[in-house]
Amino acid sequence: MSYRKYLDELLSEVSELISQPNEGEYWDFKREWYFMDKKTDPARAKKGRRDLLLDILNMANNPLFKDAYIIIGVDDKTHEIIGVPDDDTNRRTTEQLTDFLAEQKFANEIYPKVQVETLTHNGRSIDVIVIESSRNVPFYLYESHENNVRAGVVYARQNGRNTPRDKSASSYAIERLWRHRFLLDATPYEHFLNVLEDRSAWASSSERETTGKDYLQIAPEYTISYRSSNDDQHEPSPEFYCCNQYDTRVSYFSIIGRYHQTVLFKRQGVYLDGRRYRTSSPDWGFLSNPDSLRDPESYKYYVIGSENWLLHRHLLDERSDEALSAYRKFMENILVYEAESERASFEKFVENNWERYESLKGDANPFIPESFNERTRTAFENQLRTAYALKQLLARWRADKRMPQLKQSMK
């Protein structure tokens, strides 16, 4: 999904929530941003930081296990659109809120992932803090911090209201959160994704040449089957990311995950470096120059934690030096995002900094084997330049987000 489409869908959902008569299980309205300026009013800033932390904790522990929204710039009683002024010094970015949460004493050092998005509703700007759904609930602190939020206490959204600071969520709400953590309410597909992460839990029932199957040892009804293409009439089309392999030939196979006889997912896999390495085919990403009508630029990526990422990691044979060598070469041309929200933000950044992207693209000096025809060489050169530029930009973008002054601004 493109970033523009994501924002359009978010605006549509937020508009629908604003039209509701009340706040709900996964959304809350705030007339203005939390006050955070310690220098101006330390006591008020302390309360603002405490309220922000409590609101995020409650929303992260919502009973529907959905992405939750703190919608800022909307009156919580009348739902009138107030808007957020451009010069509001209390306004915070995604990076600043992430740093704020990282400073807190969360149990197991796992804290909610958040994203700040600015939308225009009825001609006025509103900010939305998106708290991403997670299996790591319940979120709670193991040690009280400056905000006087109690350690070991679970705060949760219940009946459209937050748990008061001096109380705890009900035993029923806490039980549901722990059940969600331990996958006791999970579907077979969710169980499948969870067990994919543990490669040692799987065994092979046959050699994986043209066909093969893995099964989960403690629950053999979960299987992954592999079937190579039977098309011997045509040479498989190469991929740009095979150019730096010792053997540039590629071949493809299908990956099918089943629970009993029910198909849970299907994916395409690719063999690289003369079948020394195999992986799930990475996803396509697209970027467009906002000032040009030219076709979009394309690249390949994975998102950590996604179905495709888990299969990619599952298929890596870490016992094989040849597979590891091919894997490292493969990853030189592939982007890896920490979350889908990071992909959306980074693509927006690139489109807003197109000249910088083009400059880095011009610095690339990709190697293209002469065995490919001229048309393929031209296409691969452009894609390899794109991959180089995006990987450079992503590293710098992440470094800039973690600049020390951002943390300083939260203190």
N, C-alpha and C positions, 0 to 999 in steps of 0.2 A: 504494500500500500504506500502510495506517495505521501509526502508530508502534507501537501495541500488537501488531499482527500481525507487524511487523518483529522486535520483541523476542521474540515467541513462537517465530518461526522460528529466530532466533539461538540461543535457549536450547535448542531441539531439536537443532540442529547441534552446539553446544558439548557438550551431554550425550552425544551420540554419540561425539564425539572423546575425551571423558574416559574412555569405556568401552573405547577402543582400548588394545592392549597397549603401544604405543610412541608417542612424539611423531612427527609426520609432516612432509610437505613444506611445509605451510602453517599448522601450528599448533605451539605451544610452551607448556609449563607453567612457571609460576613460583610458588614457595611464598609469596612476599611481594613487595611493591612494591620497586622499585629505591630504594636509599638516596640521598637528594638534599640533606640538610641540611648545607650548608657550614659553618655556625657551630658545630655540634656536633662534626663530625669531617670536616675538609676533605679528607683523603686518601681516606676511605671514600666521600664524596660525589662526588669526582672519578671514582672507579671506577664508582660507580652510574650517573653520567651517560654514561660511556664504554660501559658494558654496555648501557644503554638504546638508545643510538644504534646500536651494532653489531647488536643484536637487530632493530631496526626496519629497518636496511639489508638484513640477510639476508632478513627476511620480505617486504619490498617486492620483492626480487629472487627470488621463489620460482619454481620451474620450471614450475608449473602455471598461472601468471599469474592466480591467484585472489585474492579477498580473503583476507588472512592474519590469524591470531589469536594474540595473546600473552595467555594465560589465566592470570590472577593469582589466587592463593588455592588453588592445586592443587599438591600435591607432585609434582615432576617424575619421581620414581622410583616411588612407590607409587600415584600418582594419587588419593591420599586428599584429600578436600575439607577444606581447612584454613579457608578463608574469609578475608575481609578485614575487620579491625576498623573500626568507624565512626570511631574517633578516630585512625586511622593518618595521621600527619602527612606521610608520603611519598606518599600517594595524590595522583594528578594528574587534572585534568579534560581534556577535549578541547582547550579553549582553551590550557591550559598546555603540553600536549604539542606543539600546533601552534606556539606561540611558541618552544618549545625547538628544534624542527626549523628554524624560520625563522632562528634565530641561527647555525646551522651553515653551513659554506661548501660548499653543494651545487653541483655543476656545473650551469651555466645557471640557477642560482637556482631550480631546480625540485626540490621535496622531496615525499616521500610524504604523501598525505592520510590522517589518522588520526581515529578516533572512539573515545571511551571509553564503554563501556556497562556498567552494573551489573546483574547477574542474580542470581536466587535459585535455588540448586541444593541440594536436600536440606536446606532450611531455613537455609542459610548464604549470605552475600553473596560473590560473586566478581566481579572486574572483568575485562573483556575489552577489550584494545586491538585495534581493528579497523584493519588497514592495507589501504586500498583498492587494488584492482588498477588498473594503469595501463599505458598504452602508452609512458610516458616512461622505461621501464627501458633500461639499468641505471642505478639511482641510485648515485651515488658522490660523494665530496668532491673539490673541485679544490684545496683547501688544508687542511692539517692544522690542527686547532683544539686547544683545551685538553685534549680527551679523548684525544689521541694516536692517533686513528683515521687511518690513512695516506691521504694524498691520491692520487688517480688509481687507487686499487685497488678492484676490484669484489668485494664480499662478497655471497655468494648462498647460499641454502638448497639443500643437496644431500643426498639420501638421509636426510632427516629430521634433518640436523645443520647447524649454522652453519659458515661459513668461519672458521677461527681468525684472530685479529687480526693475526698476523705472516705470514699467507699470503694467497693470492689464490684466487678461484674458478677452477675448471678452464677451460681454453680452450673446451671444448665448452659449458659452462654460459654463458660470456660470449658465445659466438657465438649461442646461442639467444636470449639477452636482446636483442642487437642486431637479430637478425632480427625479433623481436617489435616493437621500436621502429620499424623501417622497413617494417612491414606485410608482410614477406615470408612470414609465416605466416597472413595475414589471409584471411578469407572474402570473397566478393564484397560482402556486406552491410557488412562493416567497411570495405572499400575505399570503398564508396559514401558512408558517413558521413564518412570522412576528406576526400574530395574536395568534399563539399558546402560545406566552409568557404571554398573558393577560388571566389568567384563568377566571377572572370575566366576560369576554366578551362572555363566552359560557354558554349554558343551556343544560339540559338533557331532552330528549323526552320520556325516559322510564327507568325503573329500569335496572341496568346493572348486571344481573346474567348470564344467558346463552347468551343473546343478549342485545344490548343497543346502543344508539346513542347520540352523542353531536352535537349541531349545533351552529353556530355563530349567535348571536342574531341580529346583524345589517345586516347580509347577510346570511340567512339560507341556501343558496345554498352550503355553506361550511359545510361539515359534517365529523364526525369521528364515524365510527361504530365499535363495538366490538362484537366478536363472540367467545364463548368458544368452545374448542375441543369437538366433539361428540364421540370420541373414548373411549367407556366405557370398551373395551375389555382388555386394557393394562393400567397398573399403569404408570403414567407419570414419566419419568426419572428425578431423582433429580439433583440439581445443587450444586456445591461446596459452593456457597455463601449462601446456606440455612442452613448450619451447626450450625450457632449461633442463629437461630430463635427459638422461643419457640415451634413452630410447624414446623417441617422440611419438611412437605409435600408441593409439588409444583403442580401447574396446569398451563396450557397454554391457550392463547387466541390470536386471530388475531386482528390486528388494521388496519383499512383501511380508508385513508383520501380521500375524494371525493370533486370535484367541479362540481355541478350538478350531472351527472352520470359518469363523467370522473374520473377514479382512478388516484390520484396523487402520492400515496405511499402506500406500504403495509409493515407492521412490525409484528414481533412476540412479544406478551406481556407475562408476567409471574405473577402469583399470588403467594405470599409468606405468611408464617405464618398463615396458615389456611384461606387464602383469606382476611386477615386483611389489606394486602398491595398489590398493583399492580404497575407494572412499565413496560416499554419497555425493552426487553432483551438487556443487554449491548453488545457492539461489542467485538469480539475476537481480541486479540493481540498476536503476536508470536515473540519470541526471540531465536536466535541461538548462541551457543558458536562457535566463528570463528575457534577454534582449535580442534573441535570435530565434528564427523559425526552423533552424537546422534540426535534423534528427537528434534525439537524446543520446548521450554517451552511456555506454553500458559497462558494467563490471560485475564481478562475482563476490559473494560474501556468505558468511555464516553468522547467526546470532546465538551466543552462548545460552544454553538451556533449551533451545528449540528442538523440535523433532529432528530436523536435519543435522544440527550440531551433535546431538546425542548419537545418531547413526554414524556420523563422521568419526567420532571418537571411538565408538564401539568397533568399527572395522579396522582400526589401526593395530597392526601386529607389532607391538613394542619389543618383541623378542628378535625381530629380524633387522639387522643393520641395514640391509638393502631397502627394506620398507621405510625405515626411519629416514634414510638419506633422501628417498624420493618424496616422502612427506614434507621434509623441510624445504625442498625445492618448490614443491606445490604451494606451500603456504606463503612463499615469497610474493605470490601474485594474487593472493586472496585476502580480503578484508575480514576482520572478526570484530563484531560489535558485542558490547557487554549486555545490551538489551535492545529490544525493538525501539524503545523510546530514544536511545542513543543514536540509532540509525536515522530516525526521523530528524532529530536535531542536527546531526552532522550533515545530512543531505541539504537541509535548509541553509546551513552555514556555507557549504560549497557553492550553492546557487547564488548566495549573496556575496561571494568572494570569487567570482568566476575568473577574473583576470589573474588572481594569485594562483588559481588552479591551472590555468593555461600556461603560466610561466613555469611552474614546476613540471608540467607535462613536457614542455620543451627541453627541460634539463635531462630527461631520461635518455638512456642509450641502450635500448633493449636488443638482445641477441635473437635473431630469427634464423633458423636453419635454412640453408639454401635449397633443401629438398622440397620445400613447399612452393606452389606456383605463385606467380606475382600477385594475383588477387588475394590469396590467403595471406601472403606476407604483409601486404598493405593493411589488411584488416587486423592481423595479429599485432602489428607494430602499434596501431592506434590503441588497441585494448591493453597492451602491456604498458604503454605510456600512461594510460588512464589509471591502471592499477598502481603504478609507481607514484604518480602524483597524489592519488587519494591516500595511500599509505603514509606518505610524507605529511600530508595535511592532517590526517587523523592523529598522528603522533604529536604534532605541534598543537593541535586544537585541544587534545587532552591535557597537555602540559600547561597550556595557558589557563585552562579551567581550574587547575590546581595551584595557581599562583598564591604565594603566601598572603598577599594583601586581601584576598577574598576571605580567608579565615580571620584576618585582623578586623575586617569590616563587621564581622559577626560578634565581636567581643565588646 
